[in-house]
């Protein structure tokens, strides 16, 4: 199984890029992982919020492959403690055949079509984070989950 983080828009802050890349490399010690970026939409001033979500949604859906297990990182999703998330990841490692795709949407969230394509939703916090920062939070939590499953000393109870 391969983990994919699909995100709308590139990360621009150098310190965020450094942190994300650090966790991506750590994750790769335990599992196959790729981060895929969907380019930001151009000329959005003439588009409504719904039109932006629909256009981003089309790009997100194009990036998916048959057989993908799709998980949206969404404020209305299920919340986990880190150990619970590790157990959830472990279960997915035994049940997902191809790709487990986590998706970070654009600034206005997901289109109805993306919600319809999703199998699950996970919330990383009740708080709101920038789309740049959530990439760090997610990659750190995925690394933490994998380290828990491999009995690494990274996580302390």
Residue pairs with C-beta under 8 A, 6 or more apart in sequence:
1 31
1 32
1 92
1 93
1 96
1 97
1 98
1 99
1 100
2 31
2 32
2 33
2 34
2 98
2 99
2 100
3 27
3 31
3 32
3 33
3 34
3 99
3 100
3 102
3 142
4 33
4 34
4 35
4 36
4 68
4 99
4 100
4 101
4 102
5 33
5 34
5 35
5 36
5 101
5 102
5 103
5 104
5 135
5 138
5 139
5 142
6 35
6 36
6 38
6 60
6 63
6 64
6 101
6 102
6 103
6 104
7 35
7 36
7 37
7 38
7 103
7 104
7 131
7 135
8 37
8 38
8 40
8 56
8 59
8 60
8 104
8 105
8 106
8 131
9 37
9 38
9 39
9 40
9 106
9 131
10 37
10 39
10 40
11 17
11 20
11 132
11 135
12 132
13 132
16 132
16 133
16 135
16 136
19 136
20 35
20 135
20 136
20 139
23 136
23 139
23 140
23 142
23 143
24 33
24 35
24 139
26 143
27 33
27 139
27 142
27 143
27 146
30 143
30 146
30 147
30 149
30 150
31 93
31 146
33 142
35 135
35 139
36 63
38 56
38 59
38 60
38 63
39 59
40 106
41 47
41 52
41 55
41 56
41 106
44 52
47 55
49 108
50 111
52 106
52 107
52 108
53 105
53 106
53 108
53 109
53 110
53 111
54 111
54 113
56 105
56 106
56 110
56 111
57 110
57 111
57 112
57 113
57 114
58 111
58 113
60 103
60 105
60 110
60 111
60 114
61 113
61 114
61 117
64 70
64 101
64 117
65 98
65 99
67 97
67 98
67 99
68 98
68 99
68 100
68 101
69 92
69 96
69 98
69 99
69 100
69 101
69 119
69 120
70 101
70 103
70 117
70 118
70 119
70 120
71 100
71 101
71 102
71 103
71 118
71 119
71 120
71 121
71 122
72 102
72 103
72 105
72 110
72 114
72 115
72 118
72 120
72 121
72 122
73 102
73 103
73 104
73 105
73 121
73 122
73 123
73 124
73 134
73 138
74 105
74 109
74 110
74 121
74 122
74 123
75 123
75 126
75 128
76 121
76 123
77 120
77 121
77 122
77 123
78 120
78 121
78 122
78 123
79 122
79 123
79 124
79 125
79 126
80 88
80 122
82 141
82 144
82 145
82 148
82 155
83 148
83 155
83 157
85 122
85 141
85 144
85 145
86 144
86 145
86 146
86 148
86 149
88 145
89 142
89 145
89 146
89 149
90 149
92 100
102 122
102 138
102 142
103 110
103 114
103 118
104 131
104 134
104 135
104 138
105 114
105 131
106 131
107 131
110 118
124 134
124 137
124 138
124 141
125 137
129 137
143 154
144 154
144 155
147 154
147 155
148 154
148 155
